[in-house]
Amino acid sequence: MAYFFFHHPLDSRKGIPGRYAFSAIAAIASDRTTMASVPIRACIDGFADNHAGPNIDPCPFASPLPLIHSFCRIDRRGGKYYVPDTDRILSFVVSPGDTIVYGHLRTRDSRPKALFVDTALVVASAPSLPTETTANNKHAIVCDERMVRALGCTSLTWQQFIVSDVWRFNLADADQRGTHAHTRIPGHRVIIGSASPSADAAAALVARTTSFVSLVDETSARPQPPDLLADAPRELIDKLTAWLAGNDRMCRGMKPPSPLPDDLGLAIYDAARASSGRGGRHSGFVAIPPLVRPANLHV
């Protein structure tokens, strides 16, 4: 089991989404108990509160799947997309059981200043979507029953699939009219997260075997994911500082998806769980995907 950190923006700028508060209904869990069908606010990929872009990535509104990462920085080759010390993008590196922590890292003088974590994705699989090579040597993602089969949603027909949340809020962007209709990689891989049933979620959090989404930090001026370093134990800060000392690219603007030492990955997973919902009614609880979308979600 390996850990990875995926850096993405906290604030939207120049057409790139940030992390904003989305209302949802979800099962929530702490390391002691679970509750079903709770109204929450979680920080999710978008352009404003309850305002999604053409796709949410990673997407917790992913029913009938738990959680999916389909496009962001895994649809083309190049140094800034490759996992360091490999010539492969993240979806071709991860294996079932690995964990990807999504968040925003701020540094100063090569030391950690803040670490906001919005999502932890425990990898269930990384299936290849069907693609067809086009005349300009790009690869069009095939949107038909073959996509449904590749994702393992074999109980659904194509017509049922295209009214599902995972299509509407994520994979529809692969349609010929979407912004991700083409990929630079034949056999484009997506990453599907696993999630424990709500009855087992507390134990799975302790075992670190379930994906989760952090609840909004209610103490911040702007709704945002919790900053783990605001109340982190010294041990976490020291581990993060040591990791940055050997990974100077993580102190620059473009931070590649990067492997974490196991002890640091475990510490971030646990700290994100503990910091979730800081200052709110459900402090210390995380949302277990898939989340149920609000009626007012703007796309």
MIDOMI-613986 format. One record per residue: residue number from 1; x, y, z of N, C-alpha, C, CB in turn. Coordinates in steps of 0.02 Angstrom, whole numbers, plus 50000, padded with zeros to 5 digits. Glycine has a CB too. Layout:
residues N
NUM;X;Y;Z;X;Y;Z;X;Y;Z;X;Y;Z $
...
end
This chain:
residues 299
1;50042;49940;50000;50000;50000;50000;50044;50062;50000;49952;50000;50061 $
2;50031;50107;49953;50071;50168;49946;50026;50229;49954;50107;50169;49878 $
3;50058;50285;49971;50022;50349;49979;50049;50400;49929;50030;50376;50051 $
4;50003;50442;49905;50020;50495;49857;49985;50560;49878;50000;50475;49785 $
5;50017;50616;49863;49986;50681;49874;49972;50714;49807;50032;50727;49918 $
6;49910;50737;49798;49889;50770;49736;49871;50842;49753;49828;50733;49702 $
7;49913;50888;49731;49903;50959;49746;49856;50990;49694;49970;50997;49746 $
8;49807;51029;49719;49764;51067;49674;49745;51134;49706;49701;51027;49655 $
9;49720;51182;49666;49708;51250;49692;49654;51252;49745;49690;51297;49635 $
10;49662;51299;49790;49610;51312;49840;49560;51363;49814;49642;51337;49906 $
11;49585;51412;49776;49542;51464;49748;49542;51460;49672;49566;51534;49771 $
12;49484;51472;49642;49478;51470;49570;49510;51532;49539;49404;51466;49549 $
13;49547;51522;49484;49576;51578;49448;49594;51556;49377;49639;51606;49484 $
14;49586;51601;49330;49602;51589;49260;49569;51526;49232;49676;51584;49251 $
15;49506;51517;49250;49468;51460;49224;49483;51394;49256;49480;51455;49153 $
16;49525;51393;49308;49541;51331;49343;49501;51329;49408;49618;51326;49358 $
17;49465;51274;49421;49423;51272;49481;49464;51269;49545;49377;51213;49478 $
18;49432;51288;49600;49461;51283;49666;49419;51236;49709;49467;51352;49700 $
19;49423;51244;49775;49383;51202;49821;49333;51248;49855;49429;51165;49875 $
20;49269;51231;49848;49215;51272;49875;49165;51229;49912;49181;51312;49818 $
21;49123;51261;49952;49075;51225;49994;49016;51202;49952;49052;51269;50052 $
22;49004;51137;49955;48946;51107;49922;48902;51074;49975;48968;51055;49868 $
23;48839;51089;49973;48792;51055;50017;48779;50985;49990;48725;51095;50023 $
24;48768;50938;50035;48755;50869;50014;48722;50831;50071;48821;50834;49993 $
25;48698;50773;50055;48675;50724;50105;48724;50666;50102;48600;50701;50092 $
26;48747;50644;50159;48797;50591;50159;48796;50551;50223;48867;50619;50147 $
27;48820;50490;50220;48839;50454;50280;48903;50486;50306;48848;50377;50266 $
28;48906;50498;50370;48967;50526;50400;48993;50479;50454;48954;50597;50429 $
29;49058;50482;50465;49088;50437;50514;49146;50471;50549;49112;50373;50480 $
30;49155;50453;50612;49215;50469;50650;49250;50403;50663;49199;50508;50717 $
31;49302;50404;50704;49335;50341;50718;49297;50300;50770;49406;50354;50743 $
32;49238;50326;50792;49199;50290;50842;49129;50272;50821;49195;50331;50904 $
33;49100;50311;50776;49029;50300;50760;49014;50325;50690;48984;50334;50811 $
34;48955;50306;50666;48932;50329;50600;48860;50354;50606;48936;50271;50549 $
35;48842;50397;50559;48773;50421;50554;48754;50422;50480;48765;50492;50585 $
36;48693;50403;50465;48670;50399;50396;48630;50460;50377;48629;50335;50385 $
37;48634;50479;50313;48591;50531;50283;48592;50596;50322;48519;50505;50278 $
38;48651;50625;50330;48660;50687;50368;48672;50745;50319;48720;50680;50418 $
39;48637;50802;50328;48653;50861;50287;48722;50888;50306;48599;50916;50296 $
40;48765;50899;50257;48833;50921;50270;48852;50976;50221;48882;50863;50265 $
41;48912;51005;50233;48946;51047;50183;49017;51020;50177;48945;51123;50203 $
42;49036;51006;50115;49104;50981;50102;49136;51023;50048;49102;50907;50081 $
43;49202;51029;50050;49238;51068;49999;49256;51023;49940;49302;51099;50029 $
44;49229;51043;49882;49231;51002;49822;49252;51046;49763;49162;50968;49809 $
45;49278;51015;49712;49301;51047;49651;49246;51089;49619;49327;50995;49601 $
46;49258;51155;49611;49207;51198;49581;49232;51269;49573;49144;51197;49623 $
47;49186;51314;49553;49203;51384;49540;49172;51431;49592;49180;51403;49471 $
48;49126;51406;49632;49096;51445;49687;49056;51394;49728;49050;51504;49660 $
49;49029;51416;49784;48989;51372;49826;48931;51343;49785;48963;51409;49888 $
50;48924;51276;49787;48871;51240;49750;48871;51255;49676;48804;51258;49779 $
51;48930;51271;49649;48936;51287;49577;48992;51245;49548;48949;51364;49567 $
52;48973;51192;49513;49022;51147;49483;49041;51171;49414;48995;51076;49480 $
53;49099;51148;49390;49120;51161;49322;49095;51106;49276;49196;51168;49317 $
54;49125;51099;49217;49103;51047;49171;49115;50977;49197;49138;51055;49105 $
55;49161;50970;49244;49169;50906;49279;49196;50919;49348;49215;50857;49239 $
56;49177;50878;49396;49204;50881;49464;49256;50826;49469;49146;50872;49518 $
57;49318;50844;49490;49372;50796;49491;49418;50809;49550;49411;50799;49425 $
58;49426;50763;49597;49390;50700;49602;49317;50713;49619;49422;50655;49655 $
59;49274;50666;49599;49202;50677;49604;49169;50631;49655;49170;50667;49535 $
60;49145;50660;49711;49109;50619;49760;49035;50611;49745;49117;50649;49829 $
61;49009;50651;49697;48941;50641;49672;48946;50591;49615;48907;50709;49648 $
62;48961;50528;49633;48983;50479;49582;48940;50417;49580;49054;50460;49596 $
63;48881;50419;49609;48838;50360;49607;48826;50339;49534;48770;50374;49643 $
64;48830;50274;49518;48832;50215;49562;48900;50196;49588;48803;50158;49526 $
65;48953;50234;49571;49019;50222;49599;49026;50263;49664;49075;50241;49548 $
66;49075;50246;49706;49085;50287;49766;49118;50354;49751;49127;50248;49816 $
67;49173;50353;49712;49216;50412;49703;49258;50399;49640;49262;50426;49766 $
68;49269;50452;49599;49307;50442;49537;49350;50503;49522;49260;50427;49479 $
69;49409;50490;49495;49454;50541;49469;49466;50523;49396;49524;50545;49511 $
70;49443;50566;49351;49441;50547;49280;49487;50585;49234;49372;50554;49255 $
71;49499;50649;49247;49534;50690;49197;49593;50730;49223;49485;50736;49166 $
72;49585;50763;49279;49633;50814;49301;49703;50785;49307;49611;50843;49368 $
73;49748;50808;49261;49819;50792;49261;49833;50718;49253;49850;50816;49324 $
74;49784;50681;49225;49797;50610;49208;49776;50596;49136;49759;50563;49257 $
75;49769;50648;49095;49746;50638;49027;49799;50655;48974;49684;50678;49014 $
76;49861;50666;48997;49915;50682;48949;49982;50667;48980;49911;50756;48926 $
77;50032;50661;48936;50099;50646;48959;50139;50711;48966;50134;50598;48910 $
78;50194;50707;49003;50238;50764;49011;50265;50768;49081;50201;50829;48993 $
79;50323;50801;49089;50357;50802;49153;50315;50827;49211;50417;50845;49148 $
80;50274;50879;49199;50235;50907;49255;50175;50864;49273;50212;50977;49237 $
81;50161;50814;49231;50106;50768;49246;50131;50702;49275;50065;50754;49182 $
82;50195;50687;49264;50221;50623;49286;50234;50621;49361;50285;50607;49249 $
83;50221;50564;49391;50242;50553;49459;50318;50555;49461;50214;50484;49487 $
84;50348;50593;49507;50422;50600;49508;50458;50532;49506;50443;50638;49569 $
85;50514;50532;49469;50556;50474;49462;50523;50418;49421;50576;50447;49529 $
86;50471;50436;49384;50439;50390;49337;50427;50428;49272;50372;50359;49367 $
87;50408;50393;49221;50383;50426;49160;50310;50406;49149;50426;50407;49098 $
88;50273;50403;49206;50204;50382;49203;50160;50430;49243;50196;50310;49231 $
89;50099;50438;49220;50051;50478;49257;50021;50437;49314;49996;50505;49210 $
90;49987;50472;49359;49964;50440;49422;49920;50379;49410;49927;50491;49463 $
91;49874;50383;49362;49827;50328;49352;49861;50265;49327;49773;50348;49303 $
92;49923;50271;49301;49961;50212;49280;50011;50189;49333;49998;50227;49215 $
93;50011;50223;49390;50057;50206;49444;50021;50173;49503;50093;50269;49468 $
94;49961;50197;49519;49927;50173;49579;49902;50101;49570;49868;50218;49596 $
95;49895;50068;49627;49869;50000;49630;49812;49997;49682;49925;49949;49649 $
96;49768;49947;49678;49716;49941;49729;49745;49941;49800;49675;49876;49717 $
97;49714;49979;49843;49737;49985;49912;49780;50046;49925;49775;49925;49931 $
98;49808;50076;49872;49845;50139;49880;49798;50195;49899;49883;50156;49815 $
99;49825;50248;49928;49785;50306;49949;49812;50369;49918;49783;50312;50026 $
100;49768;50409;49887;49785;50474;49860;49753;50527;49905;49762;50482;49785 $
101;49794;50572;49932;49769;50628;49972;49768;50690;49927;49814;50639;50036 $
102;49709;50720;49920;49700;50780;49879;49697;50841;49923;49637;50774;49835 $
103;49736;50892;49906;49734;50952;49947;49777;51007;49918;49757;50936;50017 $
104;49789;51057;49960;49827;51116;49939;49881;51128;49990;49780;51179;49932 $
105;49944;51128;49966;50002;51136;50009;50032;51205;49999;50054;51082;49995 $
106;50042;51242;50053;50076;51306;50051;50142;51300;50089;50032;51363;50082 $
107;50194;51329;50059;50260;51326;50091;50290;51396;50095;50306;51279;50053 $
108;50339;51403;50137;50378;51465;50142;50450;51445;50161;50347;51516;50195 $
109;50498;51466;50120;50568;51449;50132;50577;51374;50140;50593;51485;50195 $
110;50542;51337;50095;50548;51263;50092;50521;51228;50154;50620;51243;50081 $
111;50480;51263;50192;50449;51232;50251;50373;51237;50244;50473;51267;50317 $
112;50336;51189;50272;50264;51190;50266;50232;51248;50304;50234;51124;50290 $
113;50187;51283;50271;50151;51338;50302;50078;51319;50316;50154;51401;50257 $
114;50048;51282;50269;49978;51260;50277;49967;51199;50233;49928;51317;50259 $
115;49923;51155;50255;49905;51096;50216;49830;51084;50223;49946;51033;50240 $
116;49794;51102;50170;49722;51093;50168;49707;51027;50133;49686;51153;50132 $
117;49668;50983;50164;49652;50918;50134;49577;50913;50126;49680;50860;50177 $
118;49554;50900;50064;49482;50895;50052;49458;50824;50039;49464;50938;49993 $
119;49502;50780;50014;49480;50713;49995;49536;50663;50006;49457;50711;49921 $
120;49518;50604;50029;49564;50546;50030;49531;50491;49988;49579;50522;50103 $
121;49565;50469;49937;49539;50418;49892;49580;50354;49901;49540;50441;49817 $
122;49548;50302;49927;49580;50236;49931;49563;50199;49867;49555;50196;49995 $
123;49613;50181;49830;49604;50155;49762;49570;50086;49763;49671;50151;49726 $
124;49515;50081;49726;49483;50017;49714;49509;49987;49649;49407;50024;49712 $
125;49515;50029;49597;49538;50006;49532;49557;50066;49490;49484;49963;49496 $
126;49591;50053;49435;49609;50105;49386;49596;50077;49316;49685;50127;49395 $
127;49533;50071;49298;49516;50040;49234;49530;50086;49175;49443;50020;49233 $
128;49542;50056;49118;49551;50093;49055;49484;50104;49022;49599;50055;49008 $
129;49471;50166;49001;49412;50181;48962;49426;50166;48888;49389;50255;48971 $
130;49376;50145;48851;49387;50133;48780;49402;50198;48743;49326;50097;48749 $
131;49450;50196;48698;49468;50255;48658;49474;50234;48585;49533;50287;48684 $
132;49465;50283;48541;49474;50273;48470;49521;50327;48443;49406;50274;48432 $
133;49570;50308;48404;49618;50356;48377;49587;50397;48322;49681;50320;48351 $
134;49596;50463;48326;49567;50509;48277;49618;50526;48223;49541;50573;48311 $
135;49596;50563;48172;49639;50580;48116;49699;50622;48137;49600;50617;48063 $
136;49692;50664;48189;49748;50706;48212;49789;50673;48267;49721;50773;48237 $
137;49783;50606;48271;49823;50565;48317;49806;50578;48390;49896;50578;48305 $
138;49747;50602;48403;49722;50606;48472;49679;50544;48484;49681;50671;48484 $
139;49655;50538;48545;49618;50478;48564;49551;50500;48593;49658;50434;48614 $
140;49498;50486;48556;49431;50504;48579;49406;50452;48629;49382;50511;48519 $
141;49381;50475;48686;49352;50429;48735;49284;50406;48709;49346;50464;48805 $
142;49274;50342;48708;49213;50312;48681;49158;50316;48734;49224;50239;48658 $
143;49104;50349;48717;49048;50357;48764;48989;50315;48740;49027;50432;48771 $
144;48989;50253;48761;48933;50208;48747;48937;50151;48797;48936;50181;48672 $
145;48904;50095;48782;48901;50039;48829;48969;50013;48848;48861;49982;48798 $
146;49019;50023;48805;49087;50000;48821;49115;50037;48881;49133;50009;48760 $
147;49099;50101;48888;49120;50138;48947;49088;50109;49010;49103;50212;48940 $
148;49024;50094;49006;48988;50066;49063;49020;50001;49086;48913;50055;49045 $
149;49037;49958;49038;49068;49894;49055;49137;49904;49085;49073;49849;48993 $
150;49175;49951;49057;49243;49964;49083;49242;49987;49155;49278;50016;49040 $
151;49190;50024;49174;49184;50049;49242;49154;49998;49290;49143;50112;49243 $
152;49132;49942;49264;49103;49890;49306;49031;49901;49324;49142;49884;49368 $
153;48998;49948;49289;48927;49962;49304;48882;49920;49260;48912;50038;49294 $
154;48892;49856;49260;48861;49811;49212;48786;49802;49222;48894;49744;49214 $
155;48760;49823;49280;48688;49817;49291;48649;49873;49257;48673;49817;49366 $
156;48684;49924;49231;48652;49981;49201;48655;49978;49125;48683;50046;49225 $
157;48602;49998;49092;48605;50009;49020;48637;50077;49007;48534;50004;48988 $
158;48654;50091;48945;48682;50156;48928;48633;50212;48945;48701;50159;48854 $
159;48569;50201;48931;48519;50253;48945;48512;50265;49019;48452;50232;48915 $
160;48519;50213;49060;48517;50223;49132;48581;50257;49156;48508;50155;49168 $
161;48637;50241;49126;48701;50269;49147;48704;50344;49136;48758;50234;49111 $
162;48677;50368;49080;48684;50439;49064;48637;50484;49104;48672;50449;48990 $
163;48598;50456;49148;48560;50497;49196;48587;50489;49266;48485;50479;49194 $
164;48642;50453;49273;48673;50443;49339;48716;50504;49358;48716;50379;49341 $
165;48731;50510;49421;48772;50566;49444;48843;50562;49416;48775;50567;49520 $
166;48872;50503;49413;48942;50498;49390;48948;50522;49318;48967;50426;49396 $
167;48897;50511;49277;48898;50538;49209;48886;50613;49210;48844;50503;49165 $
168;48835;50635;49245;48815;50706;49242;48870;50752;49269;48751;50716;49281 $
169;48902;50732;49323;48949;50778;49356;49022;50763;49342;48937;50776;49430 $
170;49035;50711;49302;49106;50695;49288;49115;50672;49216;49131;50642;49336 $
171;49091;50613;49200;49109;50582;49136;49075;50612;49076;49093;50510;49139 $
172;49021;50650;49085;48990;50683;49028;49038;50731;48993;48927;50722;49050 $
173;49090;50752;49028;49139;50797;48997;49182;50761;48945;49184;50827;49051 $
174;49176;50694;48942;49211;50656;48890;49169;50649;48827;49228;50586;48917 $
175;49107;50672;48829;49065;50672;48769;49097;50716;48715;48994;50696;48785 $
176;49079;50705;48653;49111;50741;48597;49104;50817;48603;49081;50719;48532 $
177;49057;50842;48642;49050;50913;48652;49085;50937;48716;48976;50932;48655 $
178;49116;50892;48752;49146;50909;48816;49218;50933;48809;49144;50851;48862 $
179;49245;50960;48864;49313;50986;48863;49365;50931;48870;49323;51037;48919 $
180;49343;50870;48886;49389;50813;48891;49368;50757;48843;49392;50786;48963 $
181;49344;50776;48785;49323;50726;48736;49382;50686;48710;49287;50759;48677 $
182;49442;50717;48712;49502;50684;48687;49554;50679;48742;49531;50721;48626 $
183;49592;50625;48740;49647;50615;48786;49710;50604;48745;49634;50555;48833 $
184;49767;50617;48774;49830;50605;48739;49854;50533;48748;49884;50654;48763 $
185;49816;50493;48785;49838;50427;48803;49788;50374;48781;49851;50422;48879 $
186;49806;50328;48737;49760;50275;48719;49746;50230;48780;49788;50233;48661 $
187;49685;50207;48786;49668;50168;48846;49670;50210;48908;49716;50110;48853 $
188;49644;50272;48903;49644;50320;48958;49619;50287;49022;49601;50382;48940 $
189;49657;50293;49075;49638;50263;49139;49608;50315;49186;49698;50230;49172 $
190;49556;50293;49221;49527;50333;49275;49542;50297;49341;49450;50343;49265 $
191;49532;50333;49396;49545;50304;49462;49479;50302;49501;49599;50345;49501 $
192;49459;50243;49522;49397;50234;49560;49415;50222;49633;49354;50176;49531 $
193;49382;50259;49678;49394;50251;49749;49347;50200;49780;49387;50317;49784 $
194;49370;50168;49832;49328;50122;49870;49300;50158;49931;49368;50059;49892 $
195;49243;50135;49955;49213;50165;50015;49176;50110;50053;49164;50223;49996 $
196;49182;50112;50118;49150;50061;50159;49077;50079;50171;49186;50054;50226 $
197;49032;50030;50174;48963;50044;50193;48961;50082;50259;48922;49978;50199 $
198;48911;50124;50266;48909;50168;50325;48913;50129;50391;48846;50210;50324 $
199;48885;50070;50393;48887;50031;50455;48958;50011;50475;48844;49969;50449 $
200;49003;50006;50426;49071;49985;50439;49122;50042;50435;49091;49930;50392 $
201;49098;50103;50422;49143;50158;50405;49190;50176;50462;49104;50218;50383 $
202;49166;50176;50524;49209;50195;50580;49269;50149;50585;49169;50194;50646 $
203;49257;50083;50581;49312;50036;50583;49359;50044;50524;49286;49964;50586 $
204;49330;50059;50465;49371;50068;50405;49414;50130;50410;49326;50072;50343 $
205;49389;50183;50443;49430;50242;50453;49490;50227;50498;49388;50299;50484 $
206;49479;50189;50550;49534;50170;50595;49584;50127;50557;49507;50131;50656 $
207;49559;50083;50513;49603;50040;50474;49631;50075;50412;49566;49977;50452 $
208;49606;50136;50399;49627;50177;50342;49614;50142;50275;49701;50194;50347 $
209;49555;50111;50269;49538;50074;50209;49478;50103;50171;49523;50002;50226 $
210;49454;50161;50192;49397;50191;50156;49415;50261;50132;49336;50194;50201 $
211;49388;50278;50074;49393;50347;50050;49348;50392;50092;49373;50352;49974 $
212;49363;50457;50093;49319;50504;50127;49328;50574;50098;49332;50504;50202 $
213;49279;50617;50114;49281;50687;50096;49278;50728;50160;49223;50706;50046 $
214;49322;50778;50166;49323;50819;50227;49264;50867;50229;49388;50858;50231 $
215;49238;50879;50289;49186;50930;50299;49219;50998;50304;49144;50914;50362 $
216;49181;51050;50288;49206;51118;50288;49231;51139;50357;49151;51167;50265 $
217;49286;51176;50358;49311;51207;50420;49266;51267;50435;49387;51229;50413 $
218;49225;51261;50486;49176;51314;50502;49208;51373;50539;49120;51285;50544 $
219;49272;51368;50555;49304;51424;50589;49338;51472;50541;49355;51398;50639 $
220;49343;51455;50477;49378;51497;50429;49332;51550;50401;49407;51454;50372 $
221;49361;51606;50379;49321;51661;50352;49285;51641;50288;49366;51722;50339 $
222;49319;51603;50245;49289;51577;50184;49284;51501;50191;49330;51597;50121 $
223;49226;51472;50178;49221;51399;50185;49276;51364;50146;49152;51374;50162 $
224;49314;51323;50179;49370;51289;50147;49385;51224;50185;49432;51334;50145 $
225;49426;51180;50155;49445;51120;50191;49486;51138;50252;49484;51071;50145 $
226;49489;51095;50301;49529;51110;50361;49604;51112;50345;49516;51058;50415 $
227;49638;51160;50376;49711;51163;50373;49738;51117;50427;49737;51237;50382 $
228;49769;51063;50407;49792;51013;50455;49846;51041;50501;49819;50953;50419 $
229;49884;51091;50478;49939;51117;50518;49917;51167;50571;49990;51149;50473 $
230;49853;51186;50570;49828;51234;50619;49830;51205;50690;49757;51256;50602 $
231;49820;51140;50695;49823;51109;50761;49858;51041;50758;49751;51100;50790 $
232;49907;51036;50712;49941;50972;50701;49991;50957;50756;49977;50973;50634 $
233;49999;50893;50772;50053;50876;50818;50121;50891;50787;50049;50801;50837 $
234;50170;50906;50828;50236;50924;50803;50265;50869;50758;50284;50937;50862 $
235;50248;50807;50773;50274;50751;50734;50254;50756;50660;50249;50684;50764 $
236;50191;50776;50646;50169;50783;50577;50207;50839;50542;50094;50797;50575 $
237;50216;50895;50574;50252;50951;50544;50324;50931;50530;50250;51012;50590 $
238;50355;50894;50576;50424;50873;50565;50430;50824;50507;50452;50840;50629 $
239;50383;50778;50502;50383;50730;50446;50373;50766;50380;50328;50676;50456 $
240;50327;50814;50378;50314;50851;50317;50374;50894;50298;50251;50895;50326 $
241;50407;50924;50347;50466;50964;50334;50522;50921;50305;50490;50998;50398 $
242;50532;50862;50332;50584;50817;50308;50569;50795;50236;50590;50756;50354 $
243;50506;50782;50221;50487;50762;50153;50500;50818;50103;50413;50741;50150 $
244;50483;50879;50122;50494;50936;50078;50568;50948;50065;50463;50999;50107 $
245;50610;50934;50114;50682;50944;50106;50710;50901;50049;50718;50927;50170 $
246;50679;50844;50036;50702;50801;49982;50659;50806;49920;50704;50731;50005 $
247;50610;50852;49918;50564;50859;49862;50552;50933;49847;50496;50823;49876 $
248;50604;50966;49821;50600;51039;49812;50546;51059;49762;50667;51066;49790 $
249;50525;51014;49717;50472;51031;49669;50406;51045;49705;50462;50975;49618 $
250;50397;51017;49765;50335;51029;49803;50334;51098;49835;50327;50975;49856 $
251;50389;51135;49828;50391;51203;49854;50385;51254;49798;50456;51215;49892 $
252;50370;51231;49737;50362;51276;49680;50289;51279;49659;50405;51253;49621 $
253;50275;51318;49606;50206;51328;49584;50173;51264;49560;50205;51378;49529 $
254;50204;51229;49512;50176;51167;49486;50202;51108;49526;50193;51158;49411 $
255;50157;51079;49566;50176;51023;49609;50150;50958;49578;50149;51034;49681 $
256;50193;50913;49558;50170;50851;49526;50138;50804;49577;50227;50816;49491 $
257;50092;50760;49554;50067;50708;49600;50127;50667;49625;50016;50661;49564 $
258;50135;50663;49690;50198;50638;49719;50187;50585;49771;50237;50696;49748 $
259;50231;50534;49772;50227;50484;49824;50246;50512;49892;50271;50424;49808 $
260;50215;50486;49944;50230;50506;50012;50261;50447;50049;50166;50530;50049 $
261;50307;50459;50095;50328;50405;50139;50267;50377;50176;50382;50429;50190 $
262;50268;50313;50189;50210;50281;50220;50191;50315;50286;50223;50207;50232 $
263;50240;50330;50328;50224;50359;50393;50193;50428;50385;50286;50363;50437 $
264;50214;50466;50335;50185;50532;50323;50115;50525;50294;50230;50574;50276 $
265;50105;50478;50248;50039;50467;50220;49989;50447;50273;50042;50414;50167 $
266;50009;50402;50317;49965;50381;50372;49948;50440;50417;49998;50325;50413 $
267;49998;50481;50433;49988;50538;50477;49941;50589;50446;50055;50571;50495 $
268;49947;50601;50380;49903;50650;50347;49832;50623;50345;49928;50665;50276 $
269;49823;50559;50329;49756;50528;50329;49722;50538;50396;49760;50453;50311 $
270;49758;50522;50450;49730;50526;50517;49716;50599;50537;49776;50494;50568 $
271;49761;50644;50519;49752;50715;50537;49694;50745;50498;49816;50755;50524 $
272;49685;50725;50435;49629;50750;50396;49563;50728;50425;49635;50727;50323 $
273;49561;50666;50446;49500;50640;50479;49485;50678;50543;49509;50564;50493 $
274;49536;50689;50584;49525;50722;50648;49507;50796;50640;49588;50716;50691 $
275;49534;50830;50588;49522;50901;50579;49458;50917;50541;49580;50932;50543 $
276;49428;50867;50510;49369;50877;50469;49313;50910;50509;49346;50811;50440 $
277;49282;50960;50478;49224;50993;50509;49242;51035;50569;49175;50942;50530 $
278;49303;51057;50574;49326;51095;50632;49278;51152;50649;49397;51124;50619 $
279;49258;51156;50712;49215;51210;50735;49141;51200;50720;49237;51273;50706 $
280;49124;51146;50687;49054;51134;50668;49020;51082;50711;49051;51114;50597 $
281;48959;51069;50695;48919;51021;50733;48947;50950;50729;48847;51020;50707 $
282;48979;50934;50673;49005;50866;50663;49081;50867;50658;48975;50835;50600 $
283;49113;50904;50702;49186;50906;50704;49213;50836;50716;49210;50954;50760 $
284;49264;50817;50677;49294;50751;50683;49260;50698;50642;49293;50731;50753 $
285;49208;50717;50605;49174;50670;50560;49194;50686;50488;49096;50675;50568 $
286;49195;50634;50446;49207;50642;50375;49147;50613;50337;49274;50608;50353 $
287;49139;50633;50275;49085;50607;50233;49110;50547;50194;49058;50662;50185 $
288;49070;50495;50192;49087;50434;50155;49053;50435;50087;49067;50370;50196 $
289;49090;50434;50033;49058;50438;49967;49024;50372;49948;49110;50457;49914 $
290;48976;50377;49900;48957;50436;49863;48912;50483;49903;48923;50417;49798 $
291;48918;50548;49889;48874;50598;49919;48812;50605;49876;48911;50665;49928 $
292;48757;50626;49907;48696;50639;49870;48694;50713;49854;48632;50617;49911 $
293;48688;50730;49790;48693;50799;49767;48633;50840;49790;48699;50801;49692 $
294;48645;50905;49801;48590;50949;49818;48549;50969;49756;48617;51012;49853 $
295;48487;50986;49768;48444;51007;49711;48469;51070;49679;48372;51016;49734 $
296;48504;51112;49717;48526;51177;49690;48597;51176;49664;48521;51230;49743 $
297;48625;51116;49651;48693;51113;49624;48693;51140;49553;48719;51040;49625 $
298;48733;51193;49543;48735;51227;49478;48791;51198;49435;48745;51302;49487 $
299;48775;51180;49373;48826;51156;49326;48822;51196;49262;48816;51080;49311 $
end
